[in-house]
Amino acid sequence: MRGMLGVTPEHGFGKASANSGVAAVIFGLFGRRTDRMVPVNALLGRIVAASREPALYLEGGVPDDFEGRFEALTLHVFLVLRRLRELPEPAADVAQDLVDANFSYLELGFRQGGVGDVSVPKRLKKIGRSFYGRVGAYEEALAATAGPDALAVALSRNIAPQADAEALARHARAVAAQLATLDLEGILAADPIFPKFESSLSK
C-alpha cells in the first residue's frame, strides 16, 4: 500500500533536505512507527472532522455522498500536505504517514460499507489515482496567477457543477494562509486546524 499510494515526488511532496530538531521530539531516532502514528492519526481525525463541516454541504454545495465526502477530505488533506512540503524534516515523514493514514481510513470505509476483500484493492487503486489527480490539479491551480480562478474551475470540475466553487476556492486559500502560520508542532497540535467555511451568501 505504501509503495502504491504513498507520497510521490512528482506531486511535490517528496523528502525535504533540511533537518529539524523537532524530529527527535516527534519521532525519536529509534521510535516505532506505531508510536509516531498516534499524532498523525489524531491530525487525520481533525482533518476528517473539518471535511465533514455541515456548511460545506449545506452552503458550499458539496454532495453529501461518498464521492462528495471524498472530494472534501482530499482537498483538506492536500492543503496540509502542501504545507508539510514547505517545512523541514521530519515533515516529509509526517506527510507520508498522513497519506498512509488517509488511505487506511478510506479502506476501512470500504470494508464497513460491505466491499469484499477481493474488490478493496481495486477500489483503493482507483481512488488513489483520483486522489493524486486532485493533488496535482489543485497544486497547479494554486500556483496560477493570471486569468480566471483556476482553483475554482478545478474544484467545480472535481466536486460538482452545482458546488459554490468560488467559496470553496476562497476557503482553500484561507486554509492555506492559516496553515502557513504553523510549524510542524503547530500543525500536529492545532485544534481546530482550519478556519470555518464561509459561503458566498455570508460575504
PyMOL commands that set and color helices and strands:
alter all, ss='L'
color gray80, all
select helices_A, chain A and resi 2-5+9-11+22-26+33-51+54-58+66-86+91-112+120-143+150-158+165-179+184-189+200-202
alter helices_A, ss='H'
color red, helices_A
deselect
rebuild
show_as cartoon
